[in-house]
Amino acid sequence: MSEYRELANAVRALSMDGVQKAKSGHPGAPMGMADMAEALWRGFLRHNPKNPKWPNRDRFVLSNGHASMMIYSLLHLTGYDLSIEDLKQFRQLDSKTPGHPEYGIVPGVETTTGPLGQGIGNAVGMALAEAMLANEFNRDGFDIVDHYTYAFLGDGCLMEGISHEVCSLAGTLGLGKLIALYDSNGISIDGEVKGWFGDDTKQRFAAYHWQVLEVDGHDGEALRKAIAEAQADKEHPSLIVCHTTIGFGSPNKGGKESCHGAPLGDEEIALTRKQLGWNYGPFEIPEEIYKKWSAVESGAEYEAKWNALFDEYKKAYPELAAEFERRMKGDLPCDLKAKTQEWIKSLQANPQKIATRKAGQIALDFFAANMPELVGGSADLAPSNLTMTKVSKSVAPHVIKGNYIHWGVREFAMAVAMNGMLLHGGFRPYGGTFLIFSEYARNAIRMSALMGIPTMYVFTHDSIGVGEDGPTHQPIEQTASLRMVPNLDTWRPCDPVETAVAWEHMIERKDGPSDIVLTRQNLEQMPRDDKQVGDIAKGGYVLRDCAGAPELILIATGSEVALAFHAAEELEKEGRKVRVVSMPCCEVFDRQDAAYKEAVLPCACRARVAVEAGCTQGWYKYVGLDGKVLGLDHYGESAPAGLLFEKFGFTVDNLVKVAKSVL
């Protein structure tokens, strides 16, 4: 038995043992990919187990995340803070080894994977970030950003449409330091994939402008040659098609779907150990195997060499070095807060009647001028989303520098790759599309929230205000459904000032993603004092108040805030005491303390009306059983926006009528 195979067998053994002990999991893929993992991790991957966040490490992404026992085994064997006891707790409550790899829980895991295809999309984003940072910070003799991004992926990843979006883009851009190893085993949950996946994958990726290589996925020497050949091509990303056997080593289940998503069983594991020549008990790894797998010493050497280079870089380019360190830490410019506060005051003092998408562009102009790490983009809607700024410079094929990415009509790819860029470090990406097309990106948005990373989404054309394009393009349920995503902040501002505060909050947030929902149509700017401007950041605040305790509260967001404001004026002419609450971000408001929420929405006032040009469902927690919601629980129509708002009751007169019905 070759040394390569014996070391790969350690991964196979740990993987099948972990799944067996958990009584659930996926042993087949880790066993099939073990030789691929051994060749990459021992032969090429530059990483430091004692410092998983070393900036110049190679990135490794397991796109077929159900093979999680493989990456856990690799992290354990190479010396990360993942013990054999952690492996024994695979899939157990509060363990460091969950069913799929989770960013922030498992040391050494670069991204959360499991939804197939998203991992390779994250890897594209990481490779793009590496290339952009290298072009920005490297100088002659100082390649301080110089690493590869590797991804393992399977048949399922390539069946998912996201793989087309991201791999097409990667080939177009020429991301030469992206290397994907494809576990081509021909098996999925339902059986042999030839009945539903007959693509010529090699020709497909050649058409994407990838270098395509093919190899026996169980030949350690051939794998090493292929990876070296992939590294040599700096102009194209590389796909290495690795022909493997799922469940390699299992005499009765290898090559069959029965080993995909279920434990092998004690009897089959015993037979597999015998067939592999692995004469050790469950979770038993000989010391000599540990020594050959350990990357502790080599990782320390890699980092020490880089540190010495960076020390010299600091001397030669102190300002660049300081900027690089700040951005890789995720810190904001030290003077940004003060500048932002002054700018917001100036916006309030100089009212503008503009669409909030235009207000968003004004905000981006400000932040882009003060944040070189801000990288924008749009899914082929830049002139409509208004996501380009005065300092935007487009990233071009094979010229991977700039601060604006044209994602093409690829909403899902945009969101997934932005997650990868954010995880890589050095950038704060935002991407735009129409709100209605947020649906295409939804699972990536959920992954942003699950990982707790501050990816930023810009969604314009937010309601029936889209007008003539009709119900296919008029969002109804989208804003409400975004608010349902845990750990996602959804902002729907009413004017330039709320838009500016929303962007400030999005940029300052570190523990989760945010989206901002913006209008196509012009909106009037609301009057506010300094306290009200400050309270915008609390997600909801009293925009217009009455003398004494209110007998009615009108709650509104976005384009309906002015409607509520003017309805209150009409009601007050009749002697009614009306408060108007602007609620640009329900999630942020909900996080405020009880005293503040009571001050804004006093329990004693049960007559409440919420108004928003969208689904009504989420508003009942604010208006209660005695309140009403003026909204839309049906699709719109094709007509000028003004006529649609009038037809569907979004007028001052109708809001006054609804308000009177709760008094």
C-alpha positions in Angstrom: 0.0 0.0 0.0 1.3 3.4 -0.9 1.8 6.1 1.8 -0.7 8.3 0.0 -3.3 5.6 0.3 -2.6 4.8 3.9 -2.9 8.4 4.9 -6.1 8.8 2.9 -7.5 5.7 4.7 -7.2 7.7 8.0 -9.8 10.1 6.6 -11.9 7.2 5.4 -11.8 5.5 8.8 -12.6 8.6 10.8 -15.4 9.5 8.5 -17.2 6.2 8.6 -16.6 5.9 12.4 -18.1 9.4 13.0 -21.2 8.7 10.9 -21.6 5.3 12.5 -21.4 6.7 16.0 -23.9 9.5 15.2 -26.2 6.9 13.5 -26.7 9.4 10.7 -24.6 11.2 8.1 -22.9 10.7 4.7 -20.0 8.3 4.7 -19.8 7.7 0.9 -18.5 11.1 -0.3 -15.7 11.4 2.4 -14.5 7.9 1.6 -14.6 8.6 -2.2 -12.8 11.9 -1.9 -10.2 10.9 0.7 -7.4 10.5 -1.9 -8.2 13.9 -3.4 -8.1 15.4 0.1 -4.8 13.8 0.9 -3.2 15.0 -2.3 -4.4 18.6 -1.9 -4.0 19.0 1.9 -0.6 17.3 2.2 0.8 18.3 -1.2 -0.3 21.9 -1.8 -2.6 23.6 0.8 -0.8 26.4 2.6 -2.5 27.0 5.9 -1.6 27.3 9.6 -3.8 25.2 12.0 -2.7 27.3 14.9 -3.8 30.5 13.2 -6.8 29.7 11.0 -7.3 33.4 10.1 -3.7 34.0 8.7 -4.5 36.4 5.9 -2.5 34.7 3.2 -3.7 31.2 3.7 -5.1 29.2 0.9 -8.9 28.9 1.1 -10.5 25.5 1.0 -14.3 25.1 0.4 -16.2 21.9 0.7 -19.1 22.7 -1.7 -20.6 19.3 -1.2 -21.0 20.0 2.5 -22.8 16.8 3.3 -19.2 15.3 3.2 -18.6 17.1 6.4 -16.9 14.3 8.2 -14.1 14.6 5.7 -13.3 18.2 6.5 -13.6 17.5 10.2 -11.2 14.6 9.8 -8.8 16.8 7.9 -8.9 19.6 10.4 -8.3 17.1 13.3 -5.4 15.3 11.5 -3.6 18.5 10.5 -3.7 20.0 13.9 -6.6 22.4 14.2 -8.5 22.9 17.5 -10.7 19.9 16.8 -10.1 16.9 19.0 -10.9 13.2 18.6 -13.7 13.8 21.1 -15.1 16.5 18.9 -15.2 14.0 16.1 -17.1 11.5 18.3 -19.7 14.2 18.9 -20.5 14.5 15.2 -24.1 15.8 14.7 -24.7 16.1 18.4 -26.2 19.0 20.3 -23.8 22.0 20.8 -20.9 20.1 19.2 -18.1 21.6 17.1 -18.9 19.1 14.4 -22.4 19.8 13.1 -24.1 17.8 10.3 -22.8 20.3 7.7 -19.8 22.6 8.1 -20.7 25.8 9.8 -18.6 29.0 9.6 -17.9 30.4 13.1 -18.4 27.1 14.9 -15.7 24.9 13.4 -12.2 26.3 13.4 -10.8 26.1 9.9 -14.1 26.1 8.1 -14.1 29.0 5.7 -17.8 29.0 4.9 -21.1 27.2 5.7 -22.0 24.7 3.1 -24.7 22.2 2.6 -27.1 23.8 0.0 -25.4 22.3 -3.0 -23.6 24.6 -5.4 -23.3 27.5 -3.0 -19.8 26.5 -1.9 -18.3 26.8 -5.4 -20.0 30.2 -5.6 -18.4 31.2 -2.3 -15.1 30.0 -3.7 -15.5 32.2 -6.8 -16.1 35.2 -4.5 -13.0 34.3 -2.5 -10.8 34.0 -5.6 -12.2 37.3 -6.9 -11.4 39.0 -3.6 -7.8 37.5 -3.7 -7.2 38.8 -7.2 -8.6 42.3 -6.4 -6.6 42.6 -3.2 -3.5 41.5 -5.0 -3.9 44.1 -7.7 -4.6 46.8 -5.0 -1.9 46.0 -2.5 0.9 44.0 -4.1 4.1 45.8 -5.1 7.2 44.7 -6.9 8.9 42.2 -4.7 6.1 42.2 -2.2 3.3 39.7 -3.2 1.6 40.0 0.2 -1.6 38.7 -1.3 -0.8 35.5 -3.1 -2.9 32.4 -2.4 -5.2 29.9 -4.1 -8.8 29.1 -3.6 -9.6 25.4 -3.8 -13.1 23.8 -3.8 -14.3 20.2 -3.8 -17.7 19.7 -5.5 -19.9 16.8 -6.6 -22.5 15.9 -9.2 -25.2 17.6 -7.1 -23.3 20.9 -7.1 -23.0 20.8 -10.9 -26.7 20.0 -11.3 -27.7 23.1 -9.4 -28.2 26.1 -11.6 -26.0 28.2 -9.4 -23.0 26.3 -10.6 -23.6 27.6 -14.1 -24.0 31.2 -13.0 -20.8 31.3 -10.9 -18.6 29.1 -13.1 -19.5 31.1 -16.2 -18.5 34.3 -14.4 -15.3 32.8 -13.1 -14.2 31.8 -16.6 -15.2 35.1 -18.1 -13.1 37.0 -15.5 -10.2 34.6 -15.8 -9.8 33.7 -12.1 -6.6 31.7 -12.6 -6.1 30.9 -8.9 -9.4 29.1 -8.5 -9.0 25.3 -8.6 -12.0 23.0 -8.3 -11.8 19.3 -7.8 -14.9 17.5 -9.1 -15.8 14.3 -7.3 -17.2 12.5 -10.3 -18.7 9.4 -8.8 -21.9 9.2 -10.8 -24.1 8.6 -7.8 -26.7 10.7 -6.0 -29.4 9.9 -3.5 -31.7 8.5 -6.1 -29.0 6.3 -7.7 -26.9 6.5 -10.8 -27.0 10.0 -12.1 -26.8 9.0 -15.8 -30.6 8.9 -15.8 -30.9 12.6 -15.1 -27.4 14.2 -15.5 -26.0 13.4 -18.9 -24.0 16.6 -19.4 -20.5 16.5 -20.9 -19.0 18.4 -18.0 -15.6 18.7 -19.6 -17.0 20.4 -22.7 -19.3 22.5 -20.5 -16.4 23.9 -18.5 -14.2 24.3 -21.5 -17.0 26.5 -22.9 -16.8 28.6 -19.7 -13.1 29.2 -20.5 -11.8 26.9 -17.8 -8.8 24.7 -18.0 -10.2 21.2 -17.7 -8.1 18.2 -16.5 -9.1 14.6 -15.9 -7.6 12.1 -13.5 -8.1 8.9 -11.5 -9.4 10.3 -8.2 -7.8 7.5 -6.3 -4.3 7.9 -7.7 -2.3 10.2 -5.3 0.5 10.8 -7.7 -1.8 11.6 -10.7 -3.8 14.0 -8.5 -0.6 15.8 -7.5 0.4 16.2 -11.1 -3.0 17.6 -12.0 -3.1 20.1 -9.2 0.4 21.3 -10.2 -0.8 21.7 -13.8 -3.8 23.6 -12.6 -1.6 26.0 -10.6 0.6 26.6 -13.6 -2.3 28.1 -15.6 -2.7 31.7 -14.2 -5.1 32.8 -16.9 -8.0 30.4 -16.4 -9.7 28.7 -13.5 -9.2 25.0 -13.5 -11.6 22.0 -13.1 -10.0 18.7 -12.2 -12.4 15.9 -13.0 -11.6 13.2 -10.5 -13.2 9.8 -11.3 -13.9 8.2 -8.0 -16.0 5.5 -6.3 -18.4 6.6 -3.7 -17.8 4.7 -0.5 -14.4 3.6 -1.7 -13.2 0.5 0.3 -16.7 -0.7 1.3 -17.0 -4.2 -0.3 -20.8 -4.2 -0.4 -21.8 -0.6 -0.5 -19.0 1.1 -2.5 -20.2 2.5 -5.8 -23.8 2.4 -4.6 -26.3 5.0 -3.4 -26.8 3.0 -0.2 -23.6 4.6 1.2 -24.6 8.2 0.3 -26.7 9.2 3.2 -26.7 6.5 5.8 -24.1 4.7 8.1 -22.4 1.7 6.7 -23.3 -0.4 9.7 -20.9 -2.2 12.1 -20.6 -5.3 10.0 -19.8 -3.4 6.8 -17.3 -1.1 8.6 -15.4 -4.2 9.8 -15.3 -5.6 6.2 -14.2 -2.1 5.0 -11.3 -2.0 7.5 -10.2 -5.4 6.3 -10.4 -4.4 2.6 -8.5 -1.2 3.2 -5.9 -2.8 5.4 -6.7 -0.4 8.2 -6.0 -2.5 11.3 -7.0 0.0 14.0 -10.1 0.4 16.1 -12.8 3.1 15.9 -11.4 6.6 16.1 -7.9 5.2 16.5 -5.1 6.9 14.6 -1.5 5.8 15.0 1.0 8.4 16.1 3.1 8.0 12.9 -0.1 8.8 10.9 -0.7 11.9 12.9 2.9 13.0 12.4 2.6 12.7 8.6 -0.6 14.5 8.5 0.3 17.4 10.9 0.5 20.8 9.2 1.5 22.6 12.5 5.2 23.0 11.7 4.8 23.7 8.0 2.0 26.1 8.7 4.1 28.0 11.2 6.8 28.2 8.6 4.5 29.5 5.9 3.2 32.2 8.2 6.6 33.2 9.5 7.9 33.6 6.0 4.9 35.8 5.1 5.2 37.8 8.3 8.9 38.6 7.5 7.8 39.7 4.0 5.0 41.8 5.5 7.4 43.4 8.0 9.6 44.6 5.1 6.4 45.7 3.2 5.5 47.8 6.3 8.8 49.6 6.1 8.6 50.3 2.4 4.8 51.0 2.3 3.6 51.9 5.8 0.3 53.5 4.7 -0.6 50.6 2.4 0.3 48.1 5.2 -1.8 49.9 7.7 -4.7 50.0 5.3 -4.3 46.3 4.5 -4.3 45.4 8.2 -7.4 47.5 8.9 -9.4 46.0 6.1 -8.5 42.4 6.9 -9.6 43.0 10.5 -12.9 44.4 9.2 -12.4 47.8 11.0 -14.0 50.9 9.6 -12.0 54.1 9.0 -11.6 55.8 12.3 -13.1 59.1 11.1 -16.0 57.6 9.3 -18.6 58.0 12.2 -18.0 61.7 12.7 -18.1 62.4 8.9 -21.3 60.4 8.5 -23.1 62.3 11.3 -22.2 65.7 9.8 -23.3 64.5 6.4 -26.6 63.2 7.6 -27.3 66.6 9.3 -26.6 68.3 6.0 -29.1 66.1 4.3 -31.8 66.9 6.8 -31.1 70.6 6.4 -31.3 70.5 2.6 -34.5 68.6 1.7 -34.8 66.8 -1.6 -37.8 65.2 -3.3 -36.2 62.2 -5.0 -36.6 58.5 -5.3 -35.0 56.6 -2.5 -33.0 54.6 -5.1 -31.5 58.0 -6.0 -31.0 58.7 -2.3 -29.3 55.4 -2.1 -26.9 56.4 -4.8 -26.1 59.7 -3.0 -25.4 57.6 0.1 -23.1 55.3 -1.8 -21.3 58.3 -3.3 -20.5 59.4 0.3 -19.5 56.0 1.7 -17.5 55.0 -1.4 -15.5 58.2 -1.2 -14.6 57.4 2.5 -14.4 53.5 2.3 -12.0 52.0 -0.2 -13.1 48.6 0.9 -16.7 49.2 -0.4 -17.2 47.1 -3.5 -20.4 47.5 -5.5 -22.2 45.6 -8.2 -25.6 44.9 -9.8 -27.2 42.0 -11.6 -27.2 43.9 -14.9 -29.4 46.7 -13.5 -26.8 49.4 -12.6 -28.6 52.2 -14.4 -31.9 51.2 -12.7 -30.6 50.3 -9.2 -28.3 53.3 -9.2 -25.5 51.3 -7.6 -22.6 52.9 -9.4 -20.9 55.8 -7.7 -18.7 58.7 -8.8 -15.6 56.6 -7.9 -16.8 53.3 -9.4 -14.3 51.5 -11.5 -15.4 48.3 -13.2 -13.6 45.0 -12.8 -12.9 43.6 -16.3 -12.0 40.1 -17.6 -8.3 39.3 -16.8 -8.0 42.8 -15.3 -9.2 42.1 -11.8 -9.0 45.5 -10.3 -11.5 48.1 -9.5 -14.4 48.4 -7.1 -17.5 47.6 -9.1 -18.5 44.2 -10.5 -20.9 43.7 -13.3 -22.5 40.4 -12.3 -24.6 40.0 -15.4 -28.1 38.6 -15.1 -27.0 36.4 -12.2 -28.7 37.4 -8.9 -28.0 34.1 -7.1 -24.3 34.2 -8.2 -24.0 37.8 -7.1 -25.3 37.0 -3.6 -23.3 33.8 -3.2 -20.0 35.3 -4.5 -20.5 38.4 -2.3 -20.7 36.1 0.7 -17.4 34.6 -0.4 -15.8 38.0 -0.8 -16.9 39.0 2.6 -15.6 35.8 4.2 -12.3 36.2 2.4 -11.8 39.6 4.0 -10.7 43.0 2.8 -13.9 44.1 1.2 -17.5 45.1 2.1 -19.5 44.1 -0.9 -23.0 45.3 -1.8 -25.1 44.1 -4.8 -28.3 45.4 -6.4 -31.2 44.1 -8.3 -35.0 44.7 -8.4 -36.8 43.7 -5.2 -38.9 41.2 -7.1 -35.7 39.3 -8.2 -34.5 39.0 -4.6 -36.3 35.6 -4.9 -33.5 34.4 -7.2 -30.9 35.1 -4.5 -33.0 34.1 -1.5 -31.0 31.0 -0.3 -27.7 33.0 -0.4 -29.3 35.7 1.6 -30.4 33.1 4.2 -26.8 31.8 4.3 -25.5 35.3 4.9 -27.9 35.5 7.9 -27.1 32.0 9.1 -23.3 32.7 9.0 -23.8 36.2 10.7 -21.8 38.0 8.0 -22.6 41.6 7.0 -23.3 41.2 3.3 -25.4 44.1 2.0 -28.2 43.9 -0.5 -29.8 46.7 -2.5 -33.3 46.1 -3.7 -35.0 48.8 -5.8 -38.4 49.1 -7.5 -40.1 48.1 -4.3 -43.9 48.1 -4.8 -46.7 48.7 -7.2 -44.8 52.0 -7.7 -43.0 50.1 -10.5 -46.1 50.9 -12.5 -46.4 49.9 -16.1 -44.1 46.8 -15.9 -47.0 45.2 -14.2 -47.5 42.4 -11.6 -44.5 40.3 -12.8 -42.2 43.1 -11.6 -44.3 44.6 -8.7 -43.2 43.2 -5.4 -46.1 42.3 -3.0 -44.8 39.6 -0.6 -41.1 40.2 -0.9 -40.5 42.8 1.8 -42.6 40.8 4.3 -40.8 37.6 3.5 -37.4 39.2 3.9 -38.4 40.4 7.3 -39.1 36.7 8.2 -35.4 35.7 7.7 -33.8 35.5 11.1 -30.8 37.8 11.6 -31.5 39.8 8.4 -32.2 43.6 8.8 -34.6 44.9 6.2 -34.7 48.7 5.8 -37.4 50.5 3.8 -36.6 54.2 4.2 -38.9 57.0 3.3 -36.5 59.8 2.2 -32.8 60.7 1.8 -32.2 61.0 5.5 -33.6 57.6 6.5 -31.8 56.2 3.5 -28.5 57.6 4.7 -29.1 56.3 8.3 -30.0 52.9 6.9 -26.7 52.7 5.0 -24.8 53.9 8.0 -26.4 51.1 10.0 -25.7 48.5 7.3 -22.1 49.4 7.1 -21.5 49.5 10.8 -23.3 46.1 11.4 -20.9 43.2 11.9 -23.1 40.3 13.0 -25.4 39.8 10.1 -26.6 41.0 6.7 -28.8 43.8 5.7 -31.0 44.7 2.8 -32.4 48.1 1.8 -35.6 48.4 -0.1 -35.9 51.5 -2.3 -38.5 53.2 -4.5 -38.5 54.0 -8.2 -40.8 57.0 -7.7 -39.9 60.3 -6.0 -40.8 60.9 -2.4 -41.0 64.1 -0.4 -38.5 64.5 2.5 -40.0 64.6 6.0 -39.4 67.3 8.6 -37.4 66.3 11.7 -35.6 67.7 14.6 -32.1 66.5 15.7 -33.6 63.9 18.2 -35.8 62.4 15.5 -32.8 62.2 13.1 -31.0 60.3 15.9 -33.9 58.0 16.6 -34.0 56.8 13.0 -31.1 54.4 13.9 -33.5 52.7 16.4 -35.5 51.3 13.5 -38.8 53.1 14.4 -39.5 56.5 15.9 -42.1 59.2 16.4 -42.0 61.3 13.2 -45.1 63.4 14.0 -46.7 63.7 17.4 -49.7 65.3 19.0 -50.3 67.3 22.2 -50.8 64.8 25.0 -51.4 61.1 24.7 -52.4 59.9 21.2 -55.7 58.4 20.5 -54.5 57.0 17.2 -51.2 55.8 15.9 -50.4 55.6 12.2 -47.4 53.3 11.4 -45.8 53.5 8.0 -42.6 52.7 6.0 -41.1 53.9 2.8 -43.4 55.6 0.2 -46.3 55.4 2.6 -44.8 57.5 5.4 -45.7 60.8 3.6 -49.2 59.3 3.2 -49.5 58.8 6.9 -48.1 62.2 7.7 -50.7 64.0 5.6 -53.5 61.8 6.8 -52.6 62.8 10.4 -52.8 66.4 9.3 -56.3 65.9 8.1 -57.4 64.0 11.2 -56.0 66.7 13.4 -58.1 69.3 11.7 -61.1 67.3 13.0 -59.6 67.4 16.6 -58.1 64.0 16.6 -54.8 63.3 18.5 -52.7 61.4 16.0 -49.1 60.1 16.2 -47.2 59.1 13.1 -44.5 56.4 13.6 -42.0 55.8 10.8 -40.7 52.2 11.0 -37.8 51.9 8.5 -36.5 48.7 10.0 -38.8 46.5 12.1 -35.9 44.2 13.2 -33.8 47.0 14.6 -36.9 48.5 16.4 -37.7 45.1 17.9 -34.2 44.9 19.4 -34.7 48.2 21.3 -35.5 48.0 25.0 -39.0 47.8 26.3 -39.0 51.4 27.6 -38.2 52.8 24.2 -40.7 50.6 22.4 -43.4 51.6 24.9 -42.5 55.3 24.4 -43.0 55.0 20.6 -46.0 52.6 20.7 -47.7 53.0 24.1 -49.9 50.0 25.0 -52.6 52.4 26.1 -53.3 53.4 22.6 -55.0 50.5 20.9 -56.3 52.3 17.9 -53.6 51.8 15.3 -53.3 51.5 11.6 -50.2 50.3 9.7 -49.8 51.3 6.0 -47.4 49.7 3.5 -47.8 48.9 -0.2 -47.2 45.2 0.4 -48.4 42.1 2.3 -50.2 42.9 5.6 -49.3 39.8 7.6 -46.3 41.1 9.5 -47.9 44.3 10.7 -50.5 42.8 13.1 -47.9 42.4 15.9 -47.8 46.2 15.9 -51.4 47.1 15.4 -52.9 44.3 17.5 -56.4 42.9 17.3 -58.1 46.3 17.5 -56.0 47.8 14.7 -56.0 47.6 10.9 -53.5 47.3 8.1 -53.8 49.1 4.8 -51.8 47.0 2.5 -51.9 44.6 -0.5 -52.5 40.9 -0.2 -53.0 40.4 -4.0 -51.0 41.1 -7.1 -50.9 44.5 -8.9 -51.6 45.5 -12.4 -49.9 47.2 -15.4 -50.7 50.9 -15.2 -49.0 54.2 -14.2 -48.0 54.1 -10.6 -50.2 57.0 -9.5 -53.3 55.3 -10.8 -52.4 52.0 -9.1 -51.9 53.7 -5.7 -55.3 55.4 -6.1 -57.1 52.2 -7.2 -55.7 50.1 -4.3 -56.5 52.7 -1.7 -53.2 54.3 -1.0 -54.6 57.8 -0.7 -54.9 60.3 2.1 -58.7 60.1 1.9 -58.8 56.3 2.2 -56.2 56.2 5.0 -58.3 58.7 6.9 -61.4 56.5 6.3 -59.6 53.4 7.6 -58.2 55.3 10.6 -61.6 56.5 11.6 -62.9 53.0 11.5 -60.6 52.0 14.4 -61.4 55.1 16.6 
